[in-house]
Amino acid sequence: MGRRPAHRRRDTNRFAAVGVLATALVGTPVVAQGIAPAAPGPYAIDLRGATGGLPSDTAFFPPAPPGTSVPTRGYGVDVGAHFYPMQLGPARLGVGVGVLHVRGAASPETPSSLSTTAPTTPDVDSALTVIAPQVSFNFGSSAGWSYLSAGLGGARVTSATSAFRGEGTAPDVTPGADASSGFRRSMSIGAGARWFAKARLGVSFDLRVYFVSAGSAEGTRPATPRSTLTSASVGVSVR
């Protein structure tokens, strides 16, 4: 066959160039859309402000007269560290530990004192510390994910009372005292989420329920009943 006319060769070359450019402009987003987003992780460190319930059973407190007010809620911190080693079906498996520490206080109407003007009921402070290892199932991507988690750990309640005076014409002043439950076995279940607007820094929240087992008396440690406590925390996450 004869040679193709020059103007047809130029048209063919132009069409080829347009095709390559179209492929570059259109094909690249299609490929990008087909790339799966990065999985949650690879690790996260949490620092959050927290509020949590405190047990109100008298077994957790030193002896005090009837009518003594005790705190039922505390405020403090919730810190944790987690890493995400593997995919498990639709979820990313995470393992880690969280530590919750909250403290609350309750006072009578009159200020406490070590003199005979001390109130007839004491000030009461109470604190809850929970060490909560967790296994989590995480759903989403590295830009943000939600999770469900559970684990077994330990929880301790400590409390203290201020001095108070007895009733009567010549009342005696009872000095302050403290008590500790020691660490009791605790199971926790919870849920939360993390969002990362920046590469390394994000925000997070966590809602959790702790089931603290009952404990028998040992030495100066009192017997304590089973307790169910809740906490909520919000703050920052670093990865």
DRENVO-387900 format. One record per residue (C-alpha): residue in one letter; z, y, x. Coordinates in pm, 1 decimal, always signed. Layout:
<atoms>
<atom><code>A</code><up>Z</up><north>Y</north><east>X</east></atom>
...
</atoms>
This chain:
<atoms>
<atom><code>M</code><up>+0.0</up><north>+0.0</north><east>+0.0</east></atom>
<atom><code>G</code><up>-44.0</up><north>+362.1</north><east>+109.8</east></atom>
<atom><code>R</code><up>+231.4</up><north>+590.2</north><east>+231.9</east></atom>
<atom><code>R</code><up>+450.8</up><north>+755.3</north><east>-31.4</east></atom>
<atom><code>P</code><up>+377.5</up><north>+1129.1</north><east>-71.9</east></atom>
<atom><code>A</code><up>+612.4</up><north>+1360.3</north><east>+120.5</east></atom>
<atom><code>H</code><up>+741.4</up><north>+1538.6</north><east>-188.0</east></atom>
<atom><code>R</code><up>+843.1</up><north>+1202.0</north><east>-342.2</east></atom>
<atom><code>R</code><up>+1030.8</up><north>+1103.8</north><east>-26.6</east></atom>
<atom><code>R</code><up>+1214.9</up><north>+1437.5</north><east>-36.4</east></atom>
<atom><code>D</code><up>+1305.5</up><north>+1380.2</north><east>-403.9</east></atom>
<atom><code>T</code><up>+1430.5</up><north>+1030.8</north><east>-322.5</east></atom>
<atom><code>N</code><up>+1646.6</up><north>+1163.7</north><east>-41.0</east></atom>
<atom><code>R</code><up>+1789.8</up><north>+1431.2</north><east>-269.6</east></atom>
<atom><code>F</code><up>+1873.2</up><north>+1176.2</north><east>-537.9</east></atom>
<atom><code>A</code><up>+2045.0</up><north>+958.7</north><east>-275.1</east></atom>
<atom><code>A</code><up>+2249.4</up><north>+1253.6</north><east>-148.0</east></atom>
<atom><code>V</code><up>+2351.4</up><north>+1345.9</north><east>-502.7</east></atom>
<atom><code>G</code><up>+2449.4</up><north>+982.1</north><east>-565.7</east></atom>
<atom><code>V</code><up>+2667.6</up><north>+970.8</north><east>-254.3</east></atom>
<atom><code>L</code><up>+2834.3</up><north>+1301.8</north><east>-350.1</east></atom>
<atom><code>A</code><up>+2891.5</up><north>+1184.9</north><east>-708.1</east></atom>
<atom><code>T</code><up>+3044.8</up><north>+864.0</north><east>-579.2</east></atom>
<atom><code>A</code><up>+3274.7</up><north>+1062.5</north><east>-350.8</east></atom>
<atom><code>L</code><up>+3382.6</up><north>+1301.2</north><east>-627.9</east></atom>
<atom><code>V</code><up>+3409.9</up><north>+1054.2</north><east>-914.8</east></atom>
<atom><code>G</code><up>+3481.1</up><north>+728.3</north><east>-740.5</east></atom>
<atom><code>T</code><up>+3778.2</up><north>+848.8</north><east>-537.9</east></atom>
<atom><code>P</code><up>+3997.7</up><north>+937.9</north><east>-839.7</east></atom>
<atom><code>V</code><up>+3911.8</up><north>+607.3</north><east>-999.8</east></atom>
<atom><code>V</code><up>+4034.2</up><north>+424.0</north><east>-689.3</east></atom>
<atom><code>A</code><up>+4342.6</up><north>+645.4</north><east>-670.4</east></atom>
<atom><code>Q</code><up>+4424.3</up><north>+573.4</north><east>-1033.0</east></atom>
<atom><code>G</code><up>+4407.5</up><north>+202.5</north><east>-958.6</east></atom>
<atom><code>I</code><up>+4673.4</up><north>+225.9</north><east>-686.0</east></atom>
<atom><code>A</code><up>+5013.9</up><north>+115.6</north><east>-816.8</east></atom>
<atom><code>P</code><up>+5292.7</up><north>+374.1</north><east>-767.8</east></atom>
<atom><code>A</code><up>+5556.4</up><north>+299.2</north><east>-505.5</east></atom>
<atom><code>A</code><up>+5850.0</up><north>+89.7</north><east>-625.6</east></atom>
<atom><code>P</code><up>+6202.4</up><north>+233.5</north><east>-664.6</east></atom>
<atom><code>G</code><up>+6390.5</up><north>+280.0</north><east>-341.2</east></atom>
<atom><code>P</code><up>+6389.3</up><north>+177.5</north><east>-65.6</east></atom>
<atom><code>Y</code><up>+6751.1</up><north>+297.0</north><east>-85.0</east></atom>
<atom><code>A</code><up>+6961.5</up><north>+557.9</north><east>-264.1</east></atom>
<atom><code>I</code><up>+7290.9</up><north>+729.6</north><east>-183.5</east></atom>
<atom><code>D</code><up>+7471.0</up><north>+893.5</north><east>-476.7</east></atom>
<atom><code>L</code><up>+7727.0</up><north>+1176.2</north><east>-481.5</east></atom>
<atom><code>R</code><up>+7830.0</up><north>+1270.1</north><east>-834.5</east></atom>
<atom><code>G</code><up>+8105.3</up><north>+1448.2</north><east>-1020.8</east></atom>
<atom><code>A</code><up>+8272.2</up><north>+1214.4</north><east>-1266.7</east></atom>
<atom><code>T</code><up>+8503.6</up><north>+1193.7</north><east>-1562.3</east></atom>
<atom><code>G</code><up>+8672.9</up><north>+871.3</north><east>-1665.7</east></atom>
<atom><code>G</code><up>+8929.9</up><north>+730.0</north><east>-1903.1</east></atom>
<atom><code>L</code><up>+9281.8</up><north>+650.9</north><east>-1780.0</east></atom>
<atom><code>P</code><up>+9504.0</up><north>+376.5</north><east>-1926.3</east></atom>
<atom><code>S</code><up>+9784.6</up><north>+505.1</north><east>-2147.9</east></atom>
<atom><code>D</code><up>+9998.0</up><north>+189.0</north><east>-2168.5</east></atom>
<atom><code>T</code><up>+10353.1</up><north>+253.8</north><east>-2045.3</east></atom>
<atom><code>A</code><up>+10326.1</up><north>-47.2</north><east>-1812.4</east></atom>
<atom><code>F</code><up>+10115.4</up><north>+168.0</north><east>-1577.4</east></atom>
<atom><code>F</code><up>+10384.6</up><north>+439.1</north><east>-1542.5</east></atom>
<atom><code>P</code><up>+10739.1</up><north>+469.2</north><east>-1404.2</east></atom>
<atom><code>P</code><up>+11016.6</up><north>+458.7</north><east>-1668.6</east></atom>
<atom><code>A</code><up>+11020.6</up><north>+776.4</north><east>-1875.8</east></atom>
<atom><code>P</code><up>+11191.0</up><north>+888.7</north><east>-2198.2</east></atom>
<atom><code>P</code><up>+11022.6</up><north>+859.7</north><east>-2538.6</east></atom>
<atom><code>G</code><up>+10783.5</up><north>+1142.1</north><east>-2613.2</east></atom>
<atom><code>T</code><up>+10653.7</up><north>+1170.2</north><east>-2257.0</east></atom>
<atom><code>S</code><up>+10291.4</up><north>+1280.1</north><east>-2247.8</east></atom>
<atom><code>V</code><up>+10057.0</up><north>+1083.4</north><east>-2023.8</east></atom>
<atom><code>P</code><up>+9701.2</up><north>+1174.4</north><east>-1919.6</east></atom>
<atom><code>T</code><up>+9422.4</up><north>+980.3</north><east>-2085.3</east></atom>
<atom><code>R</code><up>+9128.8</up><north>+1128.6</north><east>-1894.2</east></atom>
<atom><code>G</code><up>+9070.4</up><north>+1220.9</north><east>-1533.0</east></atom>
<atom><code>Y</code><up>+8812.7</up><north>+1406.0</north><east>-1322.8</east></atom>
<atom><code>G</code><up>+8690.1</up><north>+1331.5</north><east>-974.4</east></atom>
<atom><code>V</code><up>+8399.2</up><north>+1179.5</north><east>-784.9</east></atom>
<atom><code>D</code><up>+8165.4</up><north>+881.3</north><east>-801.8</east></atom>
<atom><code>V</code><up>+7989.8</up><north>+784.4</north><east>-476.8</east></atom>
<atom><code>G</code><up>+7763.8</up><north>+490.5</north><east>-405.8</east></atom>
<atom><code>A</code><up>+7497.5</up><north>+334.6</north><east>-188.1</east></atom>
<atom><code>H</code><up>+7222.7</up><north>+96.8</north><east>-302.5</east></atom>
<atom><code>F</code><up>+6911.3</up><north>-62.8</north><east>-159.7</east></atom>
<atom><code>Y</code><up>+6621.6</up><north>-240.7</north><east>-325.1</east></atom>
<atom><code>P</code><up>+6500.2</up><north>-550.5</north><east>-137.9</east></atom>
<atom><code>M</code><up>+6258.0</up><north>-722.4</north><east>-374.7</east></atom>
<atom><code>Q</code><up>+6056.3</up><north>-725.7</north><east>-694.7</east></atom>
<atom><code>L</code><up>+6179.3</up><north>-950.3</north><east>-975.5</east></atom>
<atom><code>G</code><up>+5926.3</up><north>-961.6</north><east>-1256.5</east></atom>
<atom><code>P</code><up>+5883.6</up><north>-613.1</north><east>-1401.9</east></atom>
<atom><code>A</code><up>+6202.4</up><north>-487.6</north><east>-1233.9</east></atom>
<atom><code>R</code><up>+6300.2</up><north>-396.9</north><east>-880.9</east></atom>
<atom><code>L</code><up>+6618.2</up><north>-578.6</north><east>-779.2</east></atom>
<atom><code>G</code><up>+6891.1</up><north>-357.5</north><east>-632.0</east></atom>
<atom><code>V</code><up>+7223.7</up><north>-434.1</north><east>-467.2</east></atom>
<atom><code>G</code><up>+7495.7</up><north>-188.8</north><east>-371.4</east></atom>
<atom><code>V</code><up>+7844.0</up><north>-58.2</north><east>-437.6</east></atom>
<atom><code>G</code><up>+7995.6</up><north>+236.4</north><east>-619.7</east></atom>
<atom><code>V</code><up>+8340.1</up><north>+391.6</north><east>-575.6</east></atom>
<atom><code>L</code><up>+8495.9</up><north>+592.2</north><east>-858.9</east></atom>
<atom><code>H</code><up>+8810.9</up><north>+801.1</north><east>-816.4</east></atom>
<atom><code>V</code><up>+8941.4</up><north>+1021.3</north><east>-1099.2</east></atom>
<atom><code>R</code><up>+9278.5</up><north>+1189.7</north><east>-1149.2</east></atom>
<atom><code>G</code><up>+9450.2</up><north>+1344.5</north><east>-1450.9</east></atom>
<atom><code>A</code><up>+9779.5</up><north>+1515.7</north><east>-1532.7</east></atom>
<atom><code>A</code><up>+9998.6</up><north>+1585.1</north><east>-1836.3</east></atom>
<atom><code>S</code><up>+10293.8</up><north>+1823.6</north><east>-1857.1</east></atom>
<atom><code>P</code><up>+10571.2</up><north>+1900.4</north><east>-2108.1</east></atom>
<atom><code>E</code><up>+10588.0</up><north>+2242.2</north><east>-2267.3</east></atom>
<atom><code>T</code><up>+10849.7</up><north>+2372.1</north><east>-2022.1</east></atom>
<atom><code>P</code><up>+10787.7</up><north>+2376.0</north><east>-1643.3</east></atom>
<atom><code>S</code><up>+10953.0</up><north>+2102.3</north><east>-1438.9</east></atom>
<atom><code>S</code><up>+11230.9</up><north>+2177.6</north><east>-1188.8</east></atom>
<atom><code>L</code><up>+11480.4</up><north>+1985.7</north><east>-977.9</east></atom>
<atom><code>S</code><up>+11771.4</up><north>+2177.2</north><east>-1133.0</east></atom>
<atom><code>T</code><up>+11953.8</up><north>+2107.6</north><east>-1459.5</east></atom>
<atom><code>T</code><up>+11694.5</up><north>+2330.0</north><east>-1629.9</east></atom>
<atom><code>A</code><up>+11438.3</up><north>+2054.5</north><east>-1577.1</east></atom>
<atom><code>P</code><up>+11263.9</up><north>+1942.3</north><east>-1897.4</east></atom>
<atom><code>T</code><up>+11375.5</up><north>+1636.9</north><east>-2088.6</east></atom>
<atom><code>T</code><up>+11034.2</up><north>+1473.9</north><east>-2024.8</east></atom>
<atom><code>P</code><up>+10853.3</up><north>+1469.8</north><east>-1688.3</east></atom>
<atom><code>D</code><up>+10518.7</up><north>+1582.8</north><east>-1563.8</east></atom>
<atom><code>V</code><up>+10295.6</up><north>+1277.6</north><east>-1525.2</east></atom>
<atom><code>D</code><up>+10004.6</up><north>+1231.6</north><east>-1286.2</east></atom>
<atom><code>S</code><up>+9771.4</up><north>+931.2</north><east>-1297.6</east></atom>
<atom><code>A</code><up>+9472.3</up><north>+822.7</north><east>-1091.7</east></atom>
<atom><code>L</code><up>+9213.3</up><north>+547.4</north><east>-1124.8</east></atom>
<atom><code>T</code><up>+9024.9</up><north>+405.9</north><east>-827.4</east></atom>
<atom><code>V</code><up>+8747.9</up><north>+149.4</north><east>-882.0</east></atom>
<atom><code>I</code><up>+8543.5</up><north>-30.5</north><east>-617.4</east></atom>
<atom><code>A</code><up>+8242.1</up><north>-170.1</north><east>-801.0</east></atom>
<atom><code>P</code><up>+7981.5</up><north>-386.2</north><east>-624.7</east></atom>
<atom><code>Q</code><up>+7668.4</up><north>-396.3</north><east>-839.2</east></atom>
<atom><code>V</code><up>+7345.7</up><north>-584.2</north><east>-892.0</east></atom>
<atom><code>S</code><up>+7088.3</up><north>-367.5</north><east>-1068.2</east></atom>
<atom><code>F</code><up>+6751.6</up><north>-405.0</north><east>-1240.1</east></atom>
<atom><code>N</code><up>+6542.8</up><north>-91.8</north><east>-1186.6</east></atom>
<atom><code>F</code><up>+6241.0</up><north>+18.1</north><east>-1389.5</east></atom>
<atom><code>G</code><up>+5999.4</up><north>+291.0</north><east>-1284.1</east></atom>
<atom><code>S</code><up>+5866.6</up><north>+420.5</north><east>-954.1</east></atom>
<atom><code>S</code><up>+5998.6</up><north>+588.9</north><east>-641.8</east></atom>
<atom><code>A</code><up>+5955.1</up><north>+925.1</north><east>-817.3</east></atom>
<atom><code>G</code><up>+6211.2</up><north>+826.3</north><east>-1079.6</east></atom>
<atom><code>W</code><up>+6362.5</up><north>+515.9</north><east>-1228.4</east></atom>
<atom><code>S</code><up>+6618.8</up><north>+394.3</north><east>-1478.6</east></atom>
<atom><code>Y</code><up>+6847.0</up><north>+96.0</north><east>-1428.1</east></atom>
<atom><code>L</code><up>+7087.8</up><north>-151.2</north><east>-1578.5</east></atom>
<atom><code>S</code><up>+7362.3</up><north>-288.7</north><east>-1354.0</east></atom>
<atom><code>A</code><up>+7670.7</up><north>-508.9</north><east>-1351.7</east></atom>
<atom><code>G</code><up>+7915.8</up><north>-651.7</north><east>-1102.3</east></atom>
<atom><code>L</code><up>+8267.7</up><north>-764.7</north><east>-1014.6</east></atom>
<atom><code>G</code><up>+8509.6</up><north>-555.1</north><east>-813.5</east></atom>
<atom><code>G</code><up>+8861.2</up><north>-418.3</north><east>-821.7</east></atom>
<atom><code>A</code><up>+9046.7</up><north>-134.2</north><east>-995.3</east></atom>
<atom><code>R</code><up>+9383.2</up><north>+26.5</north><east>-922.1</east></atom>
<atom><code>V</code><up>+9591.9</up><north>+266.7</north><east>-1128.7</east></atom>
<atom><code>T</code><up>+9856.4</up><north>+481.0</north><east>-959.3</east></atom>
<atom><code>S</code><up>+10093.3</up><north>+718.4</north><east>-1136.3</east></atom>
<atom><code>A</code><up>+10387.4</up><north>+948.5</north><east>-1067.6</east></atom>
<atom><code>T</code><up>+10649.7</up><north>+1134.5</north><east>-1270.7</east></atom>
<atom><code>S</code><up>+10838.2</up><north>+1451.4</north><east>-1181.3</east></atom>
<atom><code>A</code><up>+11214.3</up><north>+1498.4</north><east>-1212.7</east></atom>
<atom><code>F</code><up>+11352.0</up><north>+1533.1</north><east>-1565.6</east></atom>
<atom><code>R</code><up>+11695.2</up><north>+1573.6</north><east>-1719.0</east></atom>
<atom><code>G</code><up>+11866.8</up><north>+1361.3</north><east>-1978.9</east></atom>
<atom><code>E</code><up>+11997.7</up><north>+1497.1</north><east>-2305.9</east></atom>
<atom><code>G</code><up>+12361.5</up><north>+1579.7</north><east>-2374.6</east></atom>
<atom><code>T</code><up>+12623.6</up><north>+1836.1</north><east>-2281.4</east></atom>
<atom><code>A</code><up>+12622.3</up><north>+1744.3</north><east>-1911.6</east></atom>
<atom><code>P</code><up>+12285.4</up><north>+1582.0</north><east>-1848.8</east></atom>
<atom><code>D</code><up>+12194.7</up><north>+1418.9</north><east>-1519.9</east></atom>
<atom><code>V</code><up>+11866.3</up><north>+1487.5</north><east>-1346.4</east></atom>
<atom><code>T</code><up>+11648.9</up><north>+1180.0</north><east>-1296.5</east></atom>
<atom><code>P</code><up>+11437.5</up><north>+1211.7</north><east>-981.1</east></atom>
<atom><code>G</code><up>+11063.5</up><north>+1160.0</north><east>-983.2</east></atom>
<atom><code>A</code><up>+10915.3</up><north>+814.9</north><east>-931.1</east></atom>
<atom><code>D</code><up>+10579.3</up><north>+652.0</north><east>-877.9</east></atom>
<atom><code>A</code><up>+10408.1</up><north>+325.6</north><east>-967.4</east></atom>
<atom><code>S</code><up>+10097.3</up><north>+133.8</north><east>-867.2</east></atom>
<atom><code>S</code><up>+9923.3</up><north>-154.2</north><east>-1040.1</east></atom>
<atom><code>G</code><up>+9766.6</up><north>-273.2</north><east>-715.6</east></atom>
<atom><code>F</code><up>+9403.8</up><north>-375.1</north><east>-725.7</east></atom>
<atom><code>R</code><up>+9317.1</up><north>-583.0</north><east>-1030.8</east></atom>
<atom><code>R</code><up>+8990.3</up><north>-765.1</north><east>-1083.7</east></atom>
<atom><code>S</code><up>+8740.0</up><north>-549.0</north><east>-1268.0</east></atom>
<atom><code>M</code><up>+8398.0</up><north>-616.3</north><east>-1416.6</east></atom>
<atom><code>S</code><up>+8164.9</up><north>-322.3</north><east>-1470.8</east></atom>
<atom><code>I</code><up>+7844.7</up><north>-279.6</north><east>-1667.8</east></atom>
<atom><code>G</code><up>+7644.4</up><north>+38.1</north><east>-1678.3</east></atom>
<atom><code>A</code><up>+7315.6</up><north>+221.9</north><east>-1695.7</east></atom>
<atom><code>G</code><up>+7168.1</up><north>+536.1</north><east>-1551.8</east></atom>
<atom><code>A</code><up>+6865.1</up><north>+702.5</north><east>-1397.2</east></atom>
<atom><code>R</code><up>+6746.1</up><north>+892.2</north><east>-1090.9</east></atom>
<atom><code>W</code><up>+6468.0</up><north>+1154.6</north><east>-1063.7</east></atom>
<atom><code>F</code><up>+6325.0</up><north>+1283.0</north><east>-737.4</east></atom>
<atom><code>A</code><up>+6152.2</up><north>+1621.3</north><east>-764.2</east></atom>
<atom><code>K</code><up>+6159.1</up><north>+1636.2</north><east>-382.9</east></atom>
<atom><code>A</code><up>+6074.1</up><north>+1364.5</north><east>-135.6</east></atom>
<atom><code>R</code><up>+6434.5</up><north>+1292.3</north><east>-38.5</east></atom>
<atom><code>L</code><up>+6656.9</up><north>+1473.2</north><east>-289.0</east></atom>
<atom><code>G</code><up>+6697.1</up><north>+1402.7</north><east>-658.5</east></atom>
<atom><code>V</code><up>+6939.1</up><north>+1413.0</north><east>-949.7</east></atom>
<atom><code>S</code><up>+7109.9</up><north>+1116.9</north><east>-1113.4</east></atom>
<atom><code>F</code><up>+7352.6</up><north>+1017.9</north><east>-1384.7</east></atom>
<atom><code>D</code><up>+7550.1</up><north>+703.8</north><east>-1460.8</east></atom>
<atom><code>L</code><up>+7738.8</up><north>+571.8</north><east>-1764.4</east></atom>
<atom><code>R</code><up>+7971.8</up><north>+277.1</north><east>-1705.3</east></atom>
<atom><code>V</code><up>+8232.3</up><north>+55.6</north><east>-1871.9</east></atom>
<atom><code>Y</code><up>+8506.9</up><north>-115.5</north><east>-1669.3</east></atom>
<atom><code>F</code><up>+8693.8</up><north>-421.4</north><east>-1793.7</east></atom>
<atom><code>V</code><up>+9012.9</up><north>-436.0</north><east>-1588.5</east></atom>
<atom><code>S</code><up>+9193.6</up><north>-768.8</north><east>-1603.2</east></atom>
<atom><code>A</code><up>+9562.6</up><north>-807.6</north><east>-1677.8</east></atom>
<atom><code>G</code><up>+9798.1</up><north>-865.2</north><east>-1385.6</east></atom>
<atom><code>S</code><up>+10138.0</up><north>-1027.9</north><east>-1346.5</east></atom>
<atom><code>A</code><up>+10437.8</up><north>-862.0</north><east>-1181.8</east></atom>
<atom><code>E</code><up>+10465.8</up><north>-908.0</north><east>-805.4</east></atom>
<atom><code>G</code><up>+10756.2</up><north>-750.3</north><east>-615.6</east></atom>
<atom><code>T</code><up>+10759.6</up><north>-379.3</north><east>-704.3</east></atom>
<atom><code>R</code><up>+10423.3</up><north>-411.6</north><east>-876.9</east></atom>
<atom><code>P</code><up>+10461.4</up><north>-414.6</north><east>-1258.9</east></atom>
<atom><code>A</code><up>+10280.7</up><north>-647.1</north><east>-1496.9</east></atom>
<atom><code>T</code><up>+9987.4</up><north>-464.1</north><east>-1652.3</east></atom>
<atom><code>P</code><up>+9776.6</up><north>-542.3</north><east>-1959.7</east></atom>
<atom><code>R</code><up>+9398.8</up><north>-579.9</north><east>-1978.4</east></atom>
<atom><code>S</code><up>+9226.6</up><north>-242.3</north><east>-2007.5</east></atom>
<atom><code>T</code><up>+8880.5</up><north>-119.8</north><east>-2097.4</east></atom>
<atom><code>L</code><up>+8788.6</up><north>+215.0</north><east>-1941.3</east></atom>
<atom><code>T</code><up>+8470.6</up><north>+424.5</north><east>-1938.2</east></atom>
<atom><code>S</code><up>+8322.4</up><north>+677.9</north><east>-1699.2</east></atom>
<atom><code>A</code><up>+8033.1</up><north>+924.1</north><east>-1690.8</east></atom>
<atom><code>S</code><up>+7899.7</up><north>+1092.8</north><east>-1379.6</east></atom>
<atom><code>V</code><up>+7617.8</up><north>+1328.1</north><east>-1281.3</east></atom>
<atom><code>G</code><up>+7509.9</up><north>+1465.2</north><east>-945.4</east></atom>
<atom><code>V</code><up>+7262.7</up><north>+1418.6</north><east>-662.6</east></atom>
<atom><code>S</code><up>+7090.6</up><north>+1122.3</north><east>-501.6</east></atom>
<atom><code>V</code><up>+6944.6</up><north>+1104.7</north><east>-151.6</east></atom>
<atom><code>R</code><up>+6691.5</up><north>+845.7</north><east>-34.6</east></atom>
</atoms>
